[in-house]
């Protein structure tokens, strides 16, 4: 099994790239989704988050308002760190369980783990290699405003909360520039997929 960490800046099209790899046979584990599941009402993280951040972060149905919580933690690093300390251990536990399940079914699998803060969290050691999807920072801001309906100020704040893209490039084993059109990205993914298959073969020799 080849274990690949997939990351990228906010609004860079990482999910689109991930789907292209899945279409070629890759397995995908989404860390954001694992984190969301851990925060559902009745799940272990839900009560801990509620105890720390208060009931005002809840929606009417008892679920956590992710936009409200996001605005709080992006504005305060201490609160972001607290949220991470609550959620991350539960995410890692579920991630390991899913990796084991995939390997039992398909021991020659290629697994992409979509980890938004892969480099910020210094998690490269958990993977065989890391893959970075990027676009120019100004384009990130434009896409984020359009996608999330946030102000430019809020978009810039979210971008600043992440490691600058130039620092991520140095840390990545594979870089996918996603500035072009879909067909250009597809071509890059096709080439990289062949490389991943080759790496998986070499790993299991």
C-alpha positions, 0 to 999 in steps of 0.5 A: 500500500502507498500512503500519500498525504494530499494537501493544498491552500484553501480554495485551490481545487484540491477536492477536484484533484482528489476526485480525479485520482479516485476515478483512476482507482485511488482510495480517499480519506478526507481528514475534514470529513473525519473531523466533522463526523467527530463533532456531530451531536453525541460524538466525543468531540461535540461536548468538549467543544461545547464546554469550551466555546459555549452554546452560542456556536450551536445551530437550532438542530444541536449541530455545531455551526462550522462557519461561526466556529471557524470565524472564532478560531481563525481570529484566535490561535489559542482557540484554534489550538484548543479545537485541534487538541480536542479533535485531532486525536479522534481523527487520527484514531479513525484514520488508522482504522480506515487505513487498516480496513483498506489494506485488508481489502486491497494490499496494493492500494494507493491511499490519498489522505486529504489533510488541509494542514499537513505541513502546518501540523508537521505530519509528513512523517505519517506518509510515504510522500506528500502531494501539494495542489496550489494556485496563486494566493490572489486567485485563492482569495478570489475563489474563496470570496466566490465560494464562501461568500466571505469579505475580502478581509475575511478571505485574507485572514483565512489565507494568513492563518495557513503557511505561505504556499512558497514554504509548502512547495519546498516540503512537498514531494509532488506539486500540482499547479491547478491554475489552468483549465480542467483538461490541463489538470487531468493531464498532470493527474494522469502522469502523476498516477503512473508515477504513484503506481510505479512507487507502489510497485517499488515499495512492495518489491 
